[in-house]
């Protein structure tokens, strides 16, 4: 093991005294540097090469005074010589060195002075020989103290994965595939990391072993690696005395990492070069938190093309673990840090905590959680150190003080390779944190050989009994990022996996794959402890029909939501960024105080926390309401339905050009064409036409041969269908499957609209226009209805409760419209003139102020229509998509909507609403209260429900 800093500093002071009079480069430089390495306990002459012959630019040659490939280059001069010139001379050697051998540090020295140049940062530090002990940490990399800032988004992570990828490809091409290849790469990963973090001594021992003990053509590399792996799995006393001296210096690792015998891999010269290229990177800078996912991606050709696109960023992991446990632990530490006994008990508590990720992948959530806990433990050790009166003491034996370990972490992963990576990543993070402790307290600390292991089970989390991995009564926190697969996109195996999990849940076929982890977690929760859960999910499980199915069941199990991140963009910083709209939900059986909702003004921005009395399944501060499917509105408003559904195989639908060509061939058909609108046509102003023959007299129809061809084609397509109801429709080929043709003006509600729009554009159409089934229509709707539906109040309700098509809003009748709580609306004939509106509403409402508010809504609604109309004519008429694009929305239209919002809010104020709202969440919270009053579905106070029966029996594997 490396020496302690106290010992190194003492040796540095002795070195300075011994060499204080040295001056001649020729006779004294080599022994000077041999003695210098002995400061750090390194006496092996293989670490560095003296007087290495290197070609400079052109044909000139030079001799490097001391060279440690990939680590260090020293240019030494006699006392008093120019160090600037020495540094330039050192740089002149670079063209003659292989790229992977280029040093990280250049030292120039004239016995009396050292100047240390760190090439990666450009930093240079100069000091006198007599002050070497004060600057000795500059050379920590020699002793194995290589502590540095680990940045998840550092390009070195991707570069490392790419180099491992080249090695993987070469081995795979040679026929070395499957499980042996995966295990071999995991072992190589560990060795590369150990080479740069002090586990192997001296530093770069693995690289030196490859360079010095294997043939350049790679012919014996497989056998030599097998010998090394066997050595790493053998305790020192049990090793053969005849073992190669260089291999014998490697430590015993244990942890079963090197236990399994592997078939021999056949290497070539190129494959050996690929391994040495990987050795050349500084693996101490690699982030175990994200490298696992990058490393996994090298195994998949498609993922390789988008390397790094799917790892979970550290920032997003912290969004989950901070409110789940870290913030609370930090707050507790702040309270106890000044009391030695309470601090001791808190430290013991940290050791008892256990963490379980039932979809752990490469272990990102577990690794970051472990790192943050070790950071907290380091703060505990600092505070204990100060309270014990040892502050200022240079070295403390922390071997017995560190309590946290990787055996507190458990996971399930369905694929073998990432499961192995997760285990190794936790070990790597453990060692990085041990180096932090060593740096802090001055005594080297490493857990080698590995005595403890995380429990990462390779299995199907939806088939396994989670209690077999970690009994619920011993679990503190369940966390993770289960897979995102939509209900309609699951494969047969996934459907089979969920079938047993969803037993007893009505309409479970509507649920996305991720919902199965919520259900499994609800069964796993233990009544006798305070186990808490938090998952990242697509936001689909808190929208639309899935809410009633999933959360209706979860609430019946006694589940309470403790915190929630409302919809945000879940992305990362790697190339080919992948993003999806997600939520984070923390929950458990305990109804905890201090609930928090994390709001996003911009889904790609930073959240702000808002205190909540309760968090319901729609992630708003309101009672636990679950909206059911309703066939009729809860208020006295016009019913809505879909437009027309032709089932015509496209035979009755025409573009303007197609219609004109058809009419040219069949002039009598012109009067039977009707304008046709779906969501796309309505929003974008596209022109389409429908040949509606349902009202055409038979004799007139028979006189139009081109039209008859269309009728015949529709009949044939319906008969060819596999659906019996569609086949039945062939008997009436001029009629549509669904016909909805109002005789008076009606309101159009597009079924799908972009999530970027601040308002969903609704509008009125005349009876001469036919609408498709891709819009909803509301016959009998008035300006008043249009105004309320076009308001921010209703749009906030839509954004919270509707389902999504990809990320776009999908407006529904049964969930969104029929459950929407309207203000008190009187029945009134729409044909009254504007001047009569106040009187009209005053005759039908008890409060004149309400009457004035309703009248104001109609006036403001007309203002919105008038503002639109100004831009919908002329040489370049604007479509609704143009008008409601947030980048092109006219200020005049925005102002009209703001006036409408004020009028609508005023109308709701009489029902207990506010004069103004800070966010959509505030509006929706009020609407849920109003919904409860109008429906009386649930009492204001929900009693704690009983658990819904026994847990299901364990599913077969």
Secondary structure, 3 states (H helix, E strand, C coil): CCCCHHHHHHHHHHHHHHCCCCCCHHHHHHHHHHHHHHCCCCCCCCCCEEEEEEECCCCCEEEEEEEECCCEEEEECCCCCCHHHHHHHHHHCHHHCCHHHCCCEEEEECCCEEEEEECCCCEEEEEEHHHHHHHHHHHHHHHCCCCCCCCCCCHHHHHHHHHHHHHHHHHHHCCCCHHHHHHHHHHHHHHHHHHHCCCCCCCCHHHHHHHHHCCCCCCCHHHHHHHHHHHHCCCHHHCCCCCCHHHHCCCCCECCCCCCCCCCCCCCHHHHHHHHHHHCCCHHHCCHHHHHHHHHHCCCHHHHHCCCCCCCCHHHHHHHHHHHHHHHHHHHHHHHCCCHHHHHHHHHHHHHCCEEECCCCCCHHHHHHHHHHHHHHHHHHHHHHHHCCCCCCCCCCCCCCCCCCHHHEEEEECCHHHHHHHHHHHHHHHHHHHHHHHHHHCCCCCCCCECCCCEEEECCCCCCCHHHHCCHHHCCEEEECCCCCCCCCCCHHHHHHHHHHCCCCCCHHHCCCCHHHHHHHHHHCCCCCCCEEEEEEEHHHHCCHHHHHHHHHHHHCCCEEEEEEEEEEECCCCCCCCCEEEEEEEEECCCCCCEEEEECCCCCCCCEEEEECCCCCCCCCCCCCCCCCCCCCCCCCCCCEECEECCCCCCCEEEHHHHHHHHHHCHHHHHHEEEEECHHHHHHCCCEEEECCCCCCHHHHHCCHHHHHHHHHHHHHHHCCCCHHHHHHHHHCCCCCECCCCCCCEEEEECEECCCCCCCCEEEECCCCEEECCEEEEECCCHHHHHHHCCHHHHHHHHHHCEEECCEEECCHHHHHCCCCCCCCCCCCCCCCHHHHHHHHHHHCCCHHHHHHHHHHHHHHHHHHHHHHCCCCCCCCCCHHHHCCCCCCCHHHHHHHHHHHHHHHHHHHCCCCCCCCCCHHHHHHHHHHHHHHHHCCCCCCCCCCCCCCCCCCCCCC
